[in-house]
Amino acid sequence: MRPFAILSAAVLGMLGASSAAAADDQFLEQAKAVHKRILAFDTHLDLPFDYAGAATDGKTQFDLPKAARGQLKGAALAVFVPQGPRTPEGYAKARGDAEKKYSLIKAVAEDNPDRAALAYTPEDVRRIAGQGKFAVVISLLNAYPLGSDLSEIDAWYQRGVRLFGFDHAGHNDWADSSRPSAALGNGLEEHGGLSSLGKQGVARLNELGMLIDVSQLSTPAFKQVLSLTKAPVIASHSGIRALVDATRNLSDEELLLLKRNGGVVQVVAFSNYLRTPPKQPAENASPAAPATVAQLVDAIGYAVKKIGVDHVGIASDFNHGGGVAGWQNEGEAQNVTAELLRRGYSERDIAKLWGGNFLRVWGEAQKAGKTLHARSPR
């Protein structure tokens, strides 16, 4: 090849890279403008037990400076305790850990009243966001700390919990998990889905207007919740099984059942549920490269094509394994929107994905609760 041809190819390559970078910058600037107008809400994240507080830009994936930088208007923060032994000692520890998480979550708002506030309804979320503050919604993932006491649902409702997920990794007294725990002696199933207590729990959650979270449930438990519930439900942080064959992800059948229920799947930014974990030699202890924002949007796109944009949303699972290249903390949330814009999503649909669908379904669950309460005998 002549030197001129070599030079021309190099110049063309640089021009191509420059054009791609310019396009990236353009989409990101558009995303920032979109985020000014929409109510972006993350439906599932955790706080570590050693959380230093939300006021400063710390080492964790969520705090108020990061939320402001990413133009995130609110989030559901989980009172999450992992499944442990169902013994008096195990339950005592679980209750203590749940109290710690609850205190940390409330402190996000109570320690920063000029920047955040607790929200108990979709209207609260919209009002708080309209005031320029961050809306904190309290969720509960894993009913293990409740033991086998149905009245604990009411107790946690009175304390502000508005989203409720029955289990995590391991069966409990309420439901079977999509990930049985060998360490806890779990078989594939314990209850065949929901236990009798879990079925009573669905009814009580409906009556209170609490939004049921079906992420983490075994397929039989998932189906039983949807057959029993009188209100739409949410999968607050789930992946797509057609893309990654993990029991934690939702199958096409489950997605279609969720659509029929009127609910929403919040596609989670968790690498191993977005791309098949790469096989590495046993001697290689280095972590695998994370999934990317593009792969997250691939999963969102699959769900949108399968069940429609009105039934799909976005979640991070930050501080509990969540995060992909491009969205490693809440300060990078607009990168997800930039990729959605690149794929041709409208601002109206982006608003639905980033919180509009979640708020609609939550409102419908609360409305159903009021109807059930009005019908109940006095």
C-alpha positions as CSV (number, residue, x, y, z in Angstrom):
1,M,0.0,0.0,0.0
2,R,1.2,3.5,-0.9
3,P,2.1,5.8,2.0
4,F,-0.6,8.2,1.0
5,A,-3.2,5.4,1.2
6,I,-1.9,4.4,4.6
7,L,-2.2,8.0,5.8
8,S,-5.7,8.3,4.4
9,A,-6.9,5.2,6.2
10,A,-5.4,6.5,9.5
11,V,-7.1,9.9,9.0
12,L,-10.4,8.2,8.2
13,G,-10.1,6.1,11.3
14,M,-9.5,9.2,13.5
15,L,-12.4,11.0,11.9
16,G,-14.6,8.0,12.5
17,A,-13.6,7.8,16.2
18,S,-14.0,11.6,16.5
19,S,-17.5,11.4,15.0
20,A,-18.5,8.5,17.4
21,A,-17.2,10.5,20.4
22,A,-19.2,13.6,19.2
23,A,-22.3,11.4,18.9
24,D,-21.8,10.0,22.4
25,D,-21.4,13.5,23.8
26,Q,-24.6,14.6,21.9
27,F,-26.7,11.8,23.3
28,L,-25.4,12.4,26.8
29,E,-26.3,16.1,26.6
30,Q,-29.7,15.1,25.4
31,A,-30.0,12.7,28.3
32,K,-29.2,15.4,30.8
33,A,-31.9,17.6,29.3
34,V,-34.4,14.7,29.4
35,H,-33.6,14.0,33.1
36,K,-34.5,17.6,34.0
37,R,-38.0,16.9,32.8
38,I,-38.7,13.3,33.9
39,L,-38.9,11.7,37.3
40,A,-36.1,9.2,37.3
41,F,-36.6,6.6,40.0
42,D,-34.5,3.5,40.9
43,T,-36.8,0.8,42.3
44,H,-34.2,-1.3,44.2
45,L,-30.9,-0.5,46.0
46,D,-29.4,-1.4,49.3
47,L,-27.3,0.3,52.0
48,P,-24.4,-1.5,53.5
49,F,-24.4,-1.9,57.3
50,D,-21.4,0.4,57.6
51,Y,-23.0,3.1,55.5
52,A,-21.5,6.5,56.5
53,G,-24.5,8.5,55.5
54,A,-25.9,10.1,52.4
55,A,-24.8,13.7,52.8
56,T,-21.3,13.4,51.2
57,D,-20.0,11.9,48.0
58,G,-18.7,8.6,49.6
59,K,-17.4,5.3,48.5
60,T,-20.8,3.5,48.1
61,Q,-22.8,3.6,44.9
62,F,-25.6,5.7,46.3
63,D,-25.6,9.0,48.2
64,L,-27.3,12.3,47.6
65,P,-24.5,14.0,45.7
66,K,-24.4,11.1,43.3
67,A,-28.2,11.1,42.9
68,A,-28.0,14.9,42.1
69,R,-25.2,14.3,39.6
70,G,-27.2,11.6,37.9
71,Q,-30.4,13.6,38.1
72,L,-32.1,10.7,40.0
73,K,-35.3,12.0,41.7
74,G,-36.0,9.1,44.1
75,A,-35.4,5.4,44.9
76,A,-36.7,2.5,46.9
77,L,-34.2,1.6,49.6
78,A,-34.5,-1.9,50.8
79,V,-34.7,-3.2,54.4
80,F,-32.8,-6.2,53.3
81,V,-31.5,-9.0,55.5
82,P,-30.1,-12.2,53.9
83,Q,-31.7,-15.5,54.6
84,G,-30.3,-17.3,57.7
85,P,-31.1,-20.2,60.0
86,R,-34.7,-20.4,61.2
87,T,-33.8,-20.6,64.8
88,P,-34.5,-18.3,67.8
89,E,-30.9,-17.0,67.5
90,G,-31.2,-16.6,63.7
91,Y,-34.5,-14.7,63.9
92,A,-33.1,-12.4,66.7
93,K,-30.1,-11.5,64.6
94,A,-32.3,-10.9,61.5
95,R,-34.6,-8.6,63.5
96,G,-31.6,-6.6,64.8
97,D,-30.1,-6.4,61.3
98,A,-33.5,-5.2,59.8
99,E,-33.6,-2.5,62.5
100,K,-30.2,-1.3,61.4
101,K,-31.1,-1.1,57.8
102,Y,-34.4,0.6,58.6
103,S,-32.5,3.3,60.6
104,L,-30.0,3.8,57.9
105,I,-32.7,4.3,55.3
106,K,-34.8,6.8,57.4
107,A,-31.6,8.7,58.1
108,V,-31.1,9.5,54.4
109,A,-34.2,11.7,54.7
110,E,-34.2,12.7,58.3
111,D,-30.5,13.7,58.4
112,N,-30.9,15.7,55.2
113,P,-34.3,17.4,55.4
114,D,-33.4,20.1,52.9
115,R,-32.4,17.5,50.3
116,A,-34.5,14.4,50.8
117,A,-37.8,13.3,52.3
118,L,-39.7,10.0,53.0
119,A,-42.5,9.1,50.5
120,Y,-45.4,6.9,51.3
121,T,-47.5,7.3,48.1
122,P,-46.8,8.0,44.5
123,E,-48.2,11.5,45.1
124,D,-45.6,12.0,47.8
125,V,-42.8,11.0,45.3
126,R,-44.0,13.5,42.7
127,R,-44.5,16.3,45.3
128,I,-41.0,15.7,46.9
129,A,-39.4,15.6,43.4
130,G,-41.2,18.8,42.5
131,Q,-39.6,20.5,45.5
132,G,-36.2,19.6,44.2
133,K,-35.7,16.9,46.9
134,F,-34.9,13.2,46.7
135,A,-37.8,10.9,47.5
136,V,-37.0,7.9,49.7
137,V,-39.4,5.0,49.6
138,I,-38.9,2.2,52.1
139,S,-39.1,-1.4,50.7
140,L,-38.6,-4.7,52.5
141,L,-36.8,-7.6,50.7
142,N,-37.0,-11.0,52.4
143,A,-39.6,-11.7,55.1
144,Y,-37.2,-13.7,57.1
145,P,-37.0,-11.1,59.9
146,L,-40.8,-11.4,60.3
147,G,-40.5,-15.0,61.3
148,S,-43.9,-16.6,60.9
149,D,-46.0,-13.7,62.2
150,L,-48.5,-12.3,59.7
151,S,-49.2,-9.3,61.9
152,E,-45.6,-8.1,61.3
153,I,-46.7,-7.0,57.8
154,D,-49.0,-4.5,59.5
155,A,-46.3,-3.4,61.8
156,W,-43.8,-2.7,59.0
157,Y,-46.6,-0.9,57.0
158,Q,-47.1,1.4,60.0
159,R,-43.4,2.1,60.0
160,G,-43.5,3.2,56.4
161,V,-42.7,0.1,54.3
162,R,-44.6,0.2,51.0
163,L,-42.9,-2.5,48.8
164,F,-42.7,-6.0,50.1
165,G,-40.7,-9.0,48.7
166,F,-41.2,-12.4,50.3
167,D,-37.8,-13.9,50.0
168,H,-34.2,-13.8,48.8
169,A,-31.6,-16.6,48.3
170,G,-33.1,-19.4,50.3
171,H,-36.5,-20.6,51.3
172,N,-38.3,-19.1,54.3
173,D,-41.6,-19.6,56.1
174,W,-43.4,-17.6,53.5
175,A,-42.3,-18.8,50.1
176,D,-39.8,-20.8,48.1
177,S,-36.9,-18.9,46.5
178,S,-35.7,-19.0,43.0
179,R,-32.3,-19.8,44.5
180,P,-32.5,-22.5,47.2
181,S,-29.6,-22.4,49.7
182,A,-27.6,-25.6,50.0
183,A,-25.8,-24.1,53.0
184,L,-29.2,-23.8,54.8
185,G,-30.2,-27.3,53.8
186,N,-32.8,-26.2,51.2
187,G,-34.2,-28.7,48.7
188,L,-35.4,-27.5,45.3
189,E,-38.8,-26.7,47.0
190,E,-40.2,-26.5,50.5
191,H,-43.7,-25.3,50.0
192,G,-44.4,-25.9,46.4
193,G,-44.4,-22.1,45.9
194,L,-46.1,-20.1,48.6
195,S,-46.8,-21.5,52.1
196,S,-50.2,-21.0,53.7
197,L,-48.6,-18.1,55.5
198,G,-47.4,-16.6,52.2
199,K,-50.9,-16.9,50.7
200,Q,-52.3,-15.1,53.7
201,G,-49.6,-12.5,53.2
202,V,-50.7,-11.8,49.6
203,A,-54.2,-11.0,50.8
204,R,-53.0,-8.8,53.6
205,L,-50.6,-6.9,51.4
206,N,-53.4,-6.3,49.0
207,E,-55.7,-5.0,51.7
208,L,-53.0,-2.6,52.9
209,G,-52.3,-1.4,49.4
210,M,-48.6,-2.5,49.7
211,L,-46.9,-3.2,46.4
212,I,-45.9,-6.9,46.2
213,D,-42.4,-7.5,44.8
214,V,-42.1,-10.9,42.9
215,S,-38.4,-10.7,42.3
216,Q,-36.5,-13.7,43.9
217,L,-39.5,-16.0,44.0
218,S,-39.5,-19.5,42.6
219,T,-41.6,-19.9,39.5
220,P,-44.4,-21.7,41.3
221,A,-44.5,-19.0,44.0
222,F,-44.4,-16.3,41.3
223,K,-47.4,-17.9,39.6
224,Q,-49.3,-18.3,42.8
225,V,-48.8,-14.7,43.8
226,L,-50.2,-13.6,40.4
227,S,-53.2,-16.0,40.7
228,L,-54.1,-14.7,44.1
229,T,-53.3,-11.0,44.1
230,K,-56.1,-8.4,43.6
231,A,-53.6,-5.8,42.5
232,P,-50.8,-5.3,40.1
233,V,-47.3,-6.4,41.3
234,I,-43.7,-5.4,40.5
235,A,-40.6,-7.4,39.9
236,S,-38.3,-4.7,41.5
237,H,-35.0,-6.0,40.2
238,S,-35.1,-8.9,37.7
239,G,-33.4,-10.1,34.5
240,I,-34.5,-11.8,31.4
241,R,-34.2,-15.6,31.2
242,A,-34.3,-15.8,27.4
243,L,-31.0,-13.8,27.4
244,V,-29.3,-15.4,30.5
245,D,-30.6,-18.8,31.7
246,A,-30.5,-18.1,35.4
247,T,-33.3,-19.2,37.8
248,R,-33.2,-15.7,39.2
249,N,-34.3,-14.2,35.8
250,L,-37.9,-14.2,34.5
251,S,-39.0,-16.5,31.7
252,D,-41.1,-15.3,28.8
253,E,-44.1,-17.1,30.4
254,E,-43.5,-15.1,33.6
255,L,-43.1,-11.8,31.7
256,L,-46.4,-12.4,29.9
257,L,-48.2,-13.3,33.2
258,L,-46.8,-10.0,34.7
259,K,-48.2,-8.1,31.7
260,R,-51.6,-9.8,32.1
261,N,-51.5,-8.8,35.8
262,G,-50.9,-5.2,34.8
263,G,-47.5,-5.2,36.6
264,V,-44.0,-4.1,35.7
265,V,-40.6,-5.8,35.5
266,Q,-37.7,-3.5,36.5
267,V,-34.7,-4.8,34.5
268,V,-31.7,-4.9,36.8
269,A,-28.2,-3.7,36.1
270,F,-26.6,-6.8,37.5
271,S,-23.8,-8.2,35.3
272,N,-24.4,-11.9,35.8
273,Y,-28.1,-11.6,34.9
274,L,-27.3,-9.5,31.8
275,R,-24.6,-11.7,30.2
276,T,-23.5,-15.2,30.8
277,P,-20.7,-15.2,33.3
278,P,-17.5,-15.9,31.4
279,K,-15.7,-19.2,32.1
280,Q,-12.3,-18.6,33.6
281,P,-9.4,-20.9,34.5
282,A,-9.5,-22.0,38.2
283,E,-6.2,-20.3,38.8
284,N,-7.5,-16.9,37.5
285,A,-8.9,-15.1,40.5
286,S,-9.4,-11.8,38.7
287,P,-13.1,-10.6,38.5
288,A,-14.8,-10.9,35.2
289,A,-15.4,-7.7,33.2
290,P,-18.8,-6.2,34.0
291,A,-21.7,-6.1,31.6
292,T,-22.3,-2.8,29.9
293,V,-25.0,-0.2,29.6
294,A,-25.6,-1.5,26.1
295,Q,-26.3,-5.0,27.4
296,L,-28.7,-3.6,30.1
297,V,-30.6,-1.7,27.3
298,D,-30.6,-4.9,25.2
299,A,-32.4,-6.6,28.1
300,I,-34.8,-3.7,28.5
301,G,-35.4,-3.8,24.7
302,Y,-36.2,-7.6,24.9
303,A,-38.8,-7.0,27.6
304,V,-40.3,-4.0,25.8
305,K,-40.7,-6.1,22.6
306,K,-42.2,-9.0,24.5
307,I,-44.6,-7.3,26.8
308,G,-44.7,-3.6,25.9
309,V,-43.1,-0.4,27.2
310,D,-45.9,0.1,29.8
311,H,-44.7,-2.9,31.7
312,V,-40.9,-2.4,31.9
313,G,-38.6,-0.3,34.1
314,I,-35.1,0.1,35.4
315,A,-33.3,-0.8,38.6
316,S,-29.7,-0.8,39.8
317,D,-29.4,-3.2,42.8
318,F,-26.6,-0.9,43.9
319,N,-24.6,-1.8,47.0
320,H,-25.6,-5.5,46.6
321,G,-23.7,-6.5,43.4
322,G,-25.4,-4.2,40.9
323,G,-23.6,-1.9,38.5
324,V,-22.5,-2.2,34.9
325,A,-19.8,-0.5,32.8
326,G,-21.2,3.0,32.3
327,W,-23.6,2.9,35.3
328,Q,-21.5,2.0,38.3
329,N,-23.2,4.4,40.6
330,E,-26.2,6.8,40.6
331,G,-24.0,9.6,39.4
332,E,-23.9,7.9,35.9
333,A,-27.7,7.3,35.5
334,Q,-27.9,9.5,32.4
335,N,-25.7,7.1,30.5
336,V,-28.6,4.6,30.5
337,T,-30.8,7.3,29.1
338,A,-28.2,8.2,26.5
339,E,-28.2,4.6,25.3
340,L,-32.0,4.6,25.2
341,L,-31.9,7.8,23.1
342,R,-29.3,6.2,20.8
343,R,-31.7,3.2,20.2
344,G,-34.6,5.6,19.3
345,Y,-36.7,5.6,22.4
346,S,-38.9,8.7,22.8
347,E,-38.8,10.9,25.9
348,R,-42.3,9.7,26.7
349,D,-41.2,6.1,26.8
350,I,-38.0,6.9,28.7
351,A,-40.1,8.6,31.3
352,K,-42.2,5.4,31.6
353,L,-39.1,3.2,31.9
354,W,-37.4,5.5,34.5
355,G,-40.2,5.5,37.0
356,G,-43.5,6.3,35.3
357,N,-44.6,2.7,35.1
358,F,-43.6,2.0,38.6
359,L,-45.5,4.9,40.0
360,R,-48.6,4.0,38.0
361,V,-48.5,0.4,39.3
362,W,-47.9,1.4,42.9
363,G,-50.8,3.8,42.7
364,E,-53.1,1.0,41.3
365,A,-52.0,-1.2,44.2
366,Q,-52.9,1.5,46.7
367,K,-56.3,2.1,45.0
368,A,-57.0,-1.6,45.1
369,G,-56.2,-1.6,48.8
370,K,-58.8,1.2,49.4
371,T,-61.4,-0.8,47.5
372,L,-60.8,-3.9,49.4
373,H,-60.9,-2.0,52.7
374,A,-64.2,-0.5,51.8
375,R,-65.6,-3.9,51.0
376,S,-64.4,-5.6,54.1
377,P,-67.0,-6.2,56.9
378,R,-66.9,-3.7,59.7
